[in-house]
Amino acid sequence: MSDKISPALCAVADNIGTIRNKISAATLAYQTQVGMVGPVTLVAVSKRQPDDRIDAALTAGQRVFGENRVQEANGRWAHRRKFYADLKLHLIGPLQTNKVSDAVTLFDVIEVVDRPKLARALGVEMSRQNRQLECYIQVNTGEEQQKSGIAPGDADDFIVYCREEAKLKITGLMCIPPVDEEVSMHFALLKTIAERNGIFTLSMGMSNDFEEAIAFGANSVRIGSAIFGQREG
Ligand SMILES: *Cc1c(COP(=O)(O)O)cnc(C)c1O
């Protein structure tokens, strides 16, 4: 649909339909071969997107959204939550310990557990709020200095720590491969770590590589620009 005749509303609904079809096709093609668990969750990444596009996605039936900043997410979702009881919000950006309380109140899934201090703070806060959220561990598969995530070599110990000491419900692993590298080895590495630790959700794949991620066993994909278009700012 061209931009002239298509306000954001139509475009977003169309894009969601297209992505869902591609996810279904990739799932059919690869599911048995990679031993993927369950259907693929589409996490629509709504960070820095204008309100009309968010509402268009909700109207199109999308209910799972990803945000990378606690405060920004609060402004966008706190009021909308009241109208959509089945909404599920995933935190996919770095979390500072001073934001843990707000994060536990707002989100349903924390995808970015990556250090003992944060794991402890989340455990304490979830018990205080009596909200046991699903948690994923972010693995820095490319061992990039500037990127958050636990190093692959430390992942097994950290998973045990999160489960046994911090009392977190660890259900998934998440990674963001380096921009300039072949993504497949990163996806394969994440799957290997998940398998040997009894973890069943693999959050990997974004707008440009979600089909490849599904081929490597992803069952949760985080897609922003391919649904909403370019972000603001
Ligand atoms: C922004 C973001 C995405 C979405 O990226 P697109 O390329 O727009 O699909 C996915 N995952 C994380 C962690 C992000 O920060």
The ligand as an SDF file (V2000), in Angstrom:
LIG
                    3D

 15 15  0  0  0  0  0  0  0  0999 V2000
   14.7640   -2.0060   18.8280 C   0  0  0  0  0  0  0  0  0  0  0  0
   14.9650   -3.4310   19.1370 C   0  0  0  0  0  0  0  0  0  0  0  0
   14.3990   -4.4260   18.3210 C   0  0  0  0  0  0  0  0  0  0  0  0
   13.6190   -4.1360   17.0480 C   0  0  0  0  0  0  0  0  0  0  0  0
   14.4890   -3.8310   16.0090 O   0  0  0  0  0  0  0  0  0  0  0  0
   13.9250   -3.7210   14.4900 P   0  0  0  0  0  0  0  0  0  0  0  0
   15.1550   -3.8560   13.6790 O   0  0  0  0  0  0  0  0  0  0  0  0
   13.2790   -2.4030   14.3850 O   0  0  0  0  0  0  0  0  0  0  0  0
   12.9900   -4.8410   14.2830 O   0  0  0  0  0  0  0  0  0  0  0  0
   14.5760   -5.7440   18.7030 C   0  0  0  0  0  0  0  0  0  0  0  0
   15.2650   -6.0760   19.8140 N   0  0  0  0  0  0  0  0  0  0  0  0
   15.8180   -5.1460   20.6180 C   0  0  0  0  0  0  0  0  0  0  0  0
   16.5580   -5.5770   21.8230 C   0  0  0  0  0  0  0  0  0  0  0  0
   15.6960   -3.7970   20.3020 C   0  0  0  0  0  0  0  0  0  0  0  0
   16.2500   -2.8750   21.1090 O   0  0  0  0  0  0  0  0  0  0  0  0
  1  2  1  0
  2  3  1  0
  2 14  2  0
  3  4  1  0
  3 10  2  0
  4  5  1  0
  5  6  1  0
  6  7  2  0
  6  8  1  0
  6  9  1  0
 10 11  1  0
 11 12  2  0
 12 13  1  0
 12 14  1  0
 14 15  1  0
M  END
$$$$
